[in-house]
Amino acid sequence: MIGIPSLLRLAEHSALRTVALSGKVLDLGGDANSEYLSFIKGSFSVTRLNLDPKTKPDILHNLEEPLPVPDAAYDGVVLFNVLEHIYAYRALVAESVRVLSPGGTVLVVVPFLFPVHPSPDDFHRFTASTLRRELQDAGLSEINITPLGGGVWSAQYLLIDRLLPKLIRFCMFYTCRYLVQVLDTVTIHLAHLLGKKYDPADYALGFLVTGRKI
């Protein structure tokens, strides 16, 4: 059976199409078999750093330790679904900024309303406010945060989806996910009519964040 993308993964790929990178890019925690970099616009070369030899990294290294990379060596740093797996995530963010050249971009993607998924562990979930403060404190500016997916129905669907057998997940993805999206749209309008404070971003499945080094 073919792979079954999640609502979060679809939202991630859609958001990545709005991002452009150039020059030398360091993909922290990257996997040579992953496709996410193909959605990003621009012309750039990629160096992948990972602890797991199965990901075929260019640099084999533990992200919990200081990066074996010189200062200002890269024009872009990508952390795609990585920070939640790093206990000392602030140290990694600081290291990401250190190896970034002035004017370079840090690109972060993290889940929010998503089940625990050890790889090899799972430590954190970040709100949009936390992500902004963390990147600002690390010395980045021009921070832009995009909620991924969102809506109470989408969140419930995503949390339940991972409990189901693969065949049922496959059938639901190509049927029920469209109903879920309609229900989220209807809920927005219904909440507005009833005077309820409802923002789908409060139920974001994840976030895409970019920041620039001054």
Buried (B, 14 or more C-beta within 10 A) or exposed (E): EEEBEBBBBBBBBBBBEEBEBBBBBBBBBBBEEBEBBEBBEEEBEBBBBBBEEEBEBBBBBEBEEEBEBEEBBBBBBBBBBBBBBBEEBEBBBBBBBBBBBEEBBBBBBBBBBBEEEEEEEBEEBBEBEEBBEBBEEBBBEEBEBBBBBBBBBBBBBBEEBEEEEEEEBBEBBEEBBEEBBEBBEEBBEEBEEEEEEBEBBBBBBBBBBBBBBE
